[in-house]
Amino acid sequence: MKKLAAKLIIAAVILCVTTIRGGQATEALNKMRNAWSGVSTYTVKLTSYQEKGSKSQQSTIEMGYKSPGWIRMKVIDGYQKGSEGVYDPGKDRIQVKWAGVALPVFLSPDNKMTKSVRGEKITSMTFGAMLSKADWYLANGGLYWVGTDTYDGAECNVIEFKTSSPEKNLGIARERWWLDNKTGFPRKMFAYNSEGTRVQWSVYKNLSINPSLPADYFKL
């Protein structure tokens, strides 16, 4: 009886710790949701790397966002350096100006020329899109607490998403997010395939929430 009681106590403690950790992950994600609900505009410098098979891309981008979904991107280093793009949510199209080309062109966000090497659209790069992806993971996998960490001088809550259906997620089976404990928004993100290989990462710097943007900011 004593052994059984001890096992039950241990099981209860494990369950309690697991529940607390799960709660911490949910709390960190909800902090990002709450912060996002107060955002009308933001700008950020994003460095992103992706690989698929023998192909890879790395770019540093100056990115701006305006509700309800306007996006402006300018590649300042790496792949497609000098190129710019503006996404118009009302017309669901991207105005793209390639480096070295005088005139911009209009393309669908589904056009292969506007997607990353792993098939990501420009619309998937916003914080709002990340939260939509979090909802997908919750419906098709799980959310887990990893712990706390300091990155680029910021205290971060580290959470992880997993899915058993990577084929429905551009081949990504697991993502780890470092969420700034002060702002709630990501500082960096790692993504892994089903073999555990890191095939994507993103780093966010110089985040400015609700800046006043020029009237012509979303025009090329």
C-alpha positions in Angstrom: 0.0 0.0 0.0 2.8 2.4 0.9 4.5 1.7 -2.5 1.2 2.3 -4.3 0.6 5.6 -2.4 4.2 6.7 -3.2 3.6 6.0 -6.9 0.3 7.9 -6.8 2.0 10.9 -5.2 4.8 10.9 -7.8 2.2 10.7 -10.6 0.3 13.6 -9.1 3.4 15.7 -8.8 4.4 14.9 -12.5 0.9 15.8 -13.6 0.9 19.0 -11.6 4.3 20.1 -13.0 3.2 19.2 -16.6 0.0 21.2 -16.1 1.9 24.2 -14.8 4.4 24.1 -17.6 1.6 23.8 -20.2 0.0 26.8 -18.5 3.2 28.8 -18.8 3.3 28.1 -22.6 -0.3 29.1 -23.0 0.3 32.2 -20.9 3.3 33.2 -23.1 1.3 32.7 -26.3 -1.7 34.6 -24.9 0.6 37.5 -24.0 1.5 37.7 -27.7 -2.2 37.6 -28.6 -3.0 40.4 -26.3 -0.1 42.5 -27.5 -1.1 41.9 -31.1 -4.7 43.1 -30.4 -3.3 46.5 -29.7 -1.2 46.8 -32.9 -2.2 48.9 -35.9 1.3 49.3 -37.4 4.7 47.9 -36.7 8.2 47.9 -38.3 10.9 45.3 -37.8 14.2 44.1 -39.2 13.9 40.5 -40.1 16.7 38.1 -40.9 15.5 34.8 -42.2 17.1 31.6 -43.5 15.4 28.7 -45.2 16.6 25.5 -46.9 14.9 22.8 -48.9 16.9 20.0 -50.4 20.0 21.5 -52.0 18.6 25.0 -52.1 18.8 27.7 -49.5 18.0 31.4 -49.0 19.0 34.0 -46.4 17.9 37.6 -46.5 17.7 40.5 -44.2 14.5 42.5 -44.7 13.1 45.8 -43.5 9.5 45.1 -43.0 6.5 47.3 -42.2 2.9 46.3 -41.4 -0.4 48.2 -41.3 -3.8 46.8 -40.3 -5.8 45.2 -41.8 -2.9 43.5 -43.6 -0.7 45.9 -45.6 2.9 44.7 -45.8 6.0 46.4 -47.1 9.3 44.6 -47.5 12.7 45.8 -48.7 15.6 43.3 -48.9 18.7 45.1 -47.5 21.1 42.1 -47.6 21.4 38.6 -48.9 19.1 36.9 -51.4 17.3 39.4 -53.7 19.1 42.3 -52.2 17.6 45.6 -53.4 14.2 44.1 -54.2 11.0 45.6 -52.7 7.5 44.5 -52.4 4.1 45.8 -51.2 1.1 43.6 -50.4 -2.3 45.1 -50.8 -4.9 43.1 -48.8 -7.8 44.6 -50.5 -6.7 43.5 -54.0 -4.8 40.5 -52.7 -1.8 41.2 -54.8 1.8 42.1 -54.5 3.5 45.0 -56.2 7.1 43.8 -56.7 10.2 45.7 -57.8 13.1 43.4 -58.4 16.7 44.7 -57.9 18.0 46.2 -61.1 14.6 46.4 -62.8 13.1 49.9 -63.3 9.4 49.1 -63.2 7.4 47.2 -60.6 5.0 44.3 -61.6 1.9 43.0 -59.9 1.8 39.4 -58.9 -0.5 37.1 -56.9 0.8 36.0 -53.5 0.4 32.5 -54.8 2.8 33.1 -57.6 6.0 31.0 -57.2 8.2 34.0 -57.9 6.9 35.7 -54.7 7.3 32.7 -52.4 10.3 31.5 -50.4 12.3 28.4 -51.2 10.0 26.4 -48.8 6.9 27.9 -50.3 6.0 30.5 -47.7 3.9 33.5 -48.9 4.6 37.1 -48.0 1.4 37.1 -45.9 2.8 34.4 -43.6 5.6 36.6 -42.3 3.5 38.9 -40.1 2.9 38.4 -36.3 -0.8 37.9 -37.0 0.0 35.1 -39.4 2.2 33.5 -36.7 -0.7 33.5 -34.3 -2.9 31.9 -37.0 -0.2 29.2 -37.3 -0.2 28.7 -33.6 -3.9 28.0 -33.8 -3.2 25.5 -36.5 -0.7 23.7 -34.3 -3.1 23.7 -31.4 -5.7 21.9 -33.7 -3.1 19.6 -35.3 -0.5 19.0 -32.6 0.5 20.6 -29.4 2.0 23.5 -27.5 4.8 22.9 -25.0 6.8 25.0 -22.5 10.6 24.9 -23.0 11.8 27.4 -20.4 13.2 30.9 -20.2 16.3 32.2 -22.0 18.0 35.5 -22.7 18.5 36.5 -26.3 20.0 39.7 -27.6 19.7 41.2 -24.1 16.0 40.3 -23.7 14.4 37.9 -21.3 12.4 35.4 -23.3 9.7 32.8 -22.7 10.6 29.8 -24.9 7.7 27.7 -26.3 7.5 24.9 -28.8 4.9 23.7 -31.2 4.8 20.2 -32.6 2.7 18.4 -35.2 2.5 14.9 -36.6 1.3 16.2 -39.9 4.4 18.1 -41.3 3.2 17.4 -44.9 0.4 19.9 -44.2 2.9 22.4 -42.8 5.4 22.9 -45.6 7.4 20.0 -44.1 7.8 21.6 -40.7 7.3 19.2 -37.8 8.4 21.4 -34.9 8.8 25.2 -34.2 10.5 26.9 -31.2 9.7 30.5 -30.5 11.5 32.9 -28.2 8.9 35.4 -27.1 10.1 38.7 -25.5 8.8 38.7 -21.9 8.4 42.5 -22.1 6.7 43.0 -25.5 5.2 39.5 -26.0 6.5 39.4 -29.6 9.1 37.0 -31.1 12.8 37.6 -30.9 13.7 34.5 -32.9 12.2 31.3 -34.3 13.6 27.9 -35.2 11.8 25.3 -37.4 12.7 21.6 -37.8 11.6 18.9 -40.2 10.5 15.4 -39.1 14.1 14.2 -39.0 15.0 16.9 -36.5 17.0 19.0 -38.9 16.7 22.8 -38.5 15.6 24.0 -41.9 14.4 27.5 -41.1 15.2 30.3 -38.6 14.2 33.9 -38.2 15.6 36.7 -36.0 13.7 39.9 -35.3 15.4 43.2 -34.3 14.5 46.9 -34.0 10.8 46.2 -33.4 8.7 49.4 -33.3 5.1 49.1 -32.3 2.5 51.5 -33.7 4.9 54.0 -35.3 3.5 56.7 -37.5 4.1 55.7 -41.1 4.3 58.1 -44.1 1.2 58.4 -46.3 3.1 56.9 -49.2 4.8 54.1 -47.2 2.9 51.4 -49.0 3.6 52.6 -52.5 6.6 51.7 -54.7 
